[in-house]
Structure formats: structure tokens, C-alpha cells
Amino acid sequence: MEEKSVESFTKSVELNPSDGISYSFLTSIYYKKGDNEKAKYYAQEAIKHGMKTPEFYNFLGIIYTDEKEYEKAEEIFRESINVEDTSAVRFYLGALYDKTEQRDKLEVEMKKAIELNPDNAMALNYLGYTYLLQDRNIEEAYRMIKKACRLEPNNGAFLDSLGWAYYKMGQYGPARKYLEKAASLERDAEIYKHLGYLYLELKEYTRAFLWLTRSYEMSEDNDLLNTLDEVRQRIKNESN
């Protein structure tokens, strides 16, 4: 079915180069299939034929970001902003600055994304979690992440952030509630690590060892090895 649709939309843009819907479909479907070259081609063709909308610029920026062509991606996102300054493009630009370790610029763009759309759950969670990683603005981070969770209550990544915010605030009861729920929704090394550290604080060493081991097996994060040795020793001490 999909192949027939691709064939149909391809024929459509050949006959009518101003068919924005067909360009949108082709760009999206090729991106989802991992064919970045064709996705870029159709986004560029759309722009060339007058469809200078954030949708096509953002697609290009996202693809260049995936390909680690960060300067090109930034240029494209800036072009998108010149067309229309949207919350979405500010989020993408902020995420790009995160990848290039430009933390100040990341913060500026995420704040702008939230200003343009106070219900941009992705930006709220992203900036909030960034603050948690930096051990600053913890209360503000909590408020942003809490709002993101209200907007998307079953998003495992957001629930993990909320649980980690409670952990940072020393509120281990709600931290446990949200981290365990996150782990039930997502198979993710970072979530498992957070849950392991929480159980370590709660002195539930067997559970801590289990979740930290799962995290290590997924991420091969060598920083966990010393912690695992420590937890293993604590389990041994408890058994003696």
C-alpha cells in the first residue's frame, strides 16, 4: 500500500510541481524509511518550487542534524525562523545546540520555544531536564517538567524527568512512583539508571543492583561499574 502511495505522489509532483501535499508526504515517508537523500531531495524541491514553509525547512534541518552536519542544520533552521518564528523550530535549534555543547544557546532557544508556545511539552521537559543535569534551577525544572507530564501523562521520558526532579529534591516517595512508572513504559538505559540510584538511596540494594545492571548492559556506561561494585559489596555485607 505504501509503495503504491509513494508511486502516486511521485507522479503527482512530476505533473504538478506545486503540489505541496505530495512533497510533504514524500519527504516524511522517505525520512521515516531512513532514506535521507530522497527526503532531502523532496524537501528541497518543495522549497525550490515556492513552498517556503517551516515544514520543509525543519525537515531539512532535522536531517542535517541527524547527519551531524551541524553548521548546515543551523543555517537551515535560521532560514525557517526567517520564514516564520515557531516554537517547533526554536526547539529543534535548541536541541541542535545541545548536541554541539552550546548550553547557553540551548537555554535561550528552549525558553523562546516555551514563550512562543507555553504548552510545548517537549521544550518544557528538555529545558527542565537540562537544569536537572546541571544541578541548578531545580524548583523551576520541577514546575516545567510537571506541566509537561500534565500535557502528556503517559510519556515515559517525561515521567522519568519528573521522578528525577523529585529525587534531586530528596522526595523519594514520589520519585519512586514516577520512575517505576517510567520504567514500565520505556526500555531506556537512563531511566533504569535513575531507578537504580533511587533504590540505592532507599537501601534496597538488590533492586538497585538489578536496575543498574540493566542500564549498564544497554549503555555500557563504564561510570556505572564502580557503583555496581559498591552495591555488590553492600549486598554481601547484608547477607553476613
C-alpha positions in Angstrom: 0.0 0.0 0.0 2.8 2.4 0.9 4.7 1.7 -2.2 1.6 2.5 -4.3 1.1 5.7 -2.4 4.8 6.7 -3.0 4.4 6.0 -6.7 1.2 8.0 -6.8 2.6 11.1 -5.0 5.8 10.9 -7.1 3.8 11.0 -10.2 1.8 13.9 -8.8 4.8 16.1 -8.2 6.1 15.3 -11.7 2.8 16.5 -13.2 2.3 19.4 -10.7 5.5 20.7 -9.1 3.4 22.9 -6.9 1.7 20.0 -5.1 2.8 20.7 -1.5 0.8 17.8 0.0 2.6 15.3 -2.2 6.0 16.8 -1.4 5.1 16.7 2.3 4.2 13.0 2.1 7.3 12.1 0.2 9.6 13.9 2.5 8.0 12.4 5.5 7.8 8.8 4.3 11.4 8.7 3.0 12.7 10.2 6.3 10.8 7.5 8.3 12.3 4.9 6.0 15.8 6.2 6.7 16.4 7.4 3.1 17.7 10.8 4.0 18.9 11.7 0.4 15.4 11.3 -1.0 13.8 13.1 1.9 16.2 16.0 1.4 15.6 16.0 -2.3 11.8 16.4 -2.0 12.1 19.0 0.8 14.5 21.0 -1.4 12.3 20.6 -4.4 9.3 21.9 -2.5 11.2 25.0 -1.4 12.6 25.5 -4.9 9.0 25.5 -6.3 7.9 28.2 -3.9 6.7 26.2 -0.9 9.0 28.1 1.6 7.2 26.9 4.7 8.7 25.9 8.1 7.7 22.3 7.5 10.2 21.8 4.7 13.0 23.9 6.2 12.6 22.0 9.5 12.7 18.6 7.8 16.0 19.6 6.2 17.4 20.9 9.4 16.4 17.7 11.3 18.0 15.6 8.6 21.3 17.6 8.6 21.3 17.4 12.4 21.0 13.6 12.2 23.9 13.5 9.8 25.9 15.7 12.2 26.2 18.5 9.6 25.5 20.9 12.4 26.5 24.2 10.7 24.3 23.4 7.7 21.4 22.4 10.0 21.8 25.7 12.0 21.7 27.6 8.7 18.5 25.9 7.6 16.8 26.4 11.0 17.7 30.1 10.8 16.1 30.3 7.4 13.0 28.6 8.8 12.8 31.3 11.5 13.1 34.0 8.9 10.0 32.5 7.2 8.1 32.1 10.5 9.3 32.1 14.0 7.7 29.0 15.6 8.0 27.1 18.8 8.9 24.0 16.9 11.9 25.4 15.1 13.2 27.0 18.3 13.0 23.6 19.9 14.9 21.9 17.0 17.6 24.7 17.2 17.9 24.3 20.9 18.3 20.5 20.6 21.0 21.2 18.0 22.9 23.4 20.4 22.7 20.7 23.0 24.4 18.3 20.5 27.1 20.9 19.9 27.5 21.6 23.7 26.5 25.2 23.4 24.5 25.1 26.6 23.8 28.9 26.8 22.3 28.9 23.3 20.3 25.8 24.2 18.7 27.6 27.1 17.9 30.7 25.1 16.2 28.7 22.3 14.2 26.4 24.6 13.0 29.5 26.5 11.9 31.0 23.2 10.2 27.8 22.2 8.2 27.9 25.5 7.5 31.6 25.1 6.0 31.0 21.6 4.0 28.0 22.9 3.7 27.6 26.6 2.3 24.1 26.0 5.3 22.8 24.1 5.7 19.8 26.3 8.9 18.7 24.6 10.6 22.0 25.2 9.3 22.2 28.8 10.8 18.7 29.5 14.0 19.4 27.6 14.9 22.6 29.4 13.7 21.2 32.8 15.8 18.1 32.4 18.8 20.2 31.3 18.6 22.1 34.5 18.5 18.8 36.5 21.6 17.7 34.7 23.3 20.9 35.6 22.1 20.8 39.3 20.5 24.3 39.1 17.1 25.8 39.0 15.7 22.6 40.4 12.4 24.1 41.5 11.9 25.7 38.1 12.8 22.5 36.4 10.3 20.6 38.5 7.5 23.1 37.5 8.3 22.8 33.8 8.5 19.0 33.9 5.3 18.7 35.9 3.5 20.7 33.3 4.9 18.6 30.5 3.6 15.5 32.3 0.2 17.1 32.7 0.2 17.6 28.9 1.4 14.1 28.1 0.7 11.9 31.2 1.9 8.7 29.7 5.2 9.9 28.2 7.8 7.7 29.8 10.7 10.2 29.2 8.7 13.0 30.9 7.8 10.8 33.8 11.5 9.9 34.2 12.4 13.6 34.3 9.7 14.2 36.9 10.9 11.3 39.0 14.5 12.5 38.8 13.3 16.0 39.8 11.8 14.6 43.0 15.0 12.6 43.5 17.0 15.8 43.3 14.7 17.4 45.8 15.1 14.5 48.2 11.4 13.4 47.9 12.0 9.7 47.4 8.4 8.6 47.7 7.1 10.4 44.6 10.4 9.8 42.9 9.8 6.1 43.2 6.3 6.4 41.9 7.2 8.2 38.7 10.5 6.4 38.0 8.9 3.0 38.3 6.1 4.1 36.0 8.6 5.4 33.5 10.5 2.1 33.6 7.2 0.2 32.9 6.6 2.4 29.8 10.0 2.7 28.3 13.0 0.4 27.8 15.7 3.0 28.4 19.2 2.9 30.0 18.9 6.4 31.5 15.5 5.5 33.2 17.0 2.3 34.6 20.0 4.2 35.9 17.8 6.7 37.7 15.7 3.9 39.2 18.9 2.1 40.3 20.2 5.2 42.1 16.9 5.8 43.8 16.9 2.2 45.2 20.4 2.7 46.3 19.3 5.8 48.3 16.5 3.7 49.7 18.9 1.0 50.7 17.1 -1.6 48.5 20.4 -2.9 47.3 19.2 -6.0 45.4 16.8 -3.8 43.3 19.5 -1.2 42.8 21.9 -3.8 41.5 19.3 -5.2 39.1 18.4 -1.9 37.5 21.9 -0.5 37.4 23.0 -3.8 35.7 20.2 -3.4 33.2 21.3 0.1 32.5 24.9 -0.9 32.1 24.0 -3.8 29.7 22.2 -1.3 27.5 24.6 1.6 27.6 28.0 0.1 28.5 28.4 3.2 30.7 31.7 2.5 32.5 30.9 5.1 35.1 28.4 2.6 36.5 31.0 -0.1 37.2 32.3 1.4 40.4 28.7 1.9 41.6 27.9 -1.7 40.8 30.9 -2.9 42.8 29.8 -0.8 45.7 26.2 -2.2 45.6 27.5 -5.7 45.3 29.6 -5.2 48.4 26.6 -3.8 50.3 24.5 -6.8 49.3 27.3 -9.1 50.6 27.5 -7.2 53.9 23.8 -7.5 54.4 24.0 -11.3 53.9 26.7 -11.7 56.5 
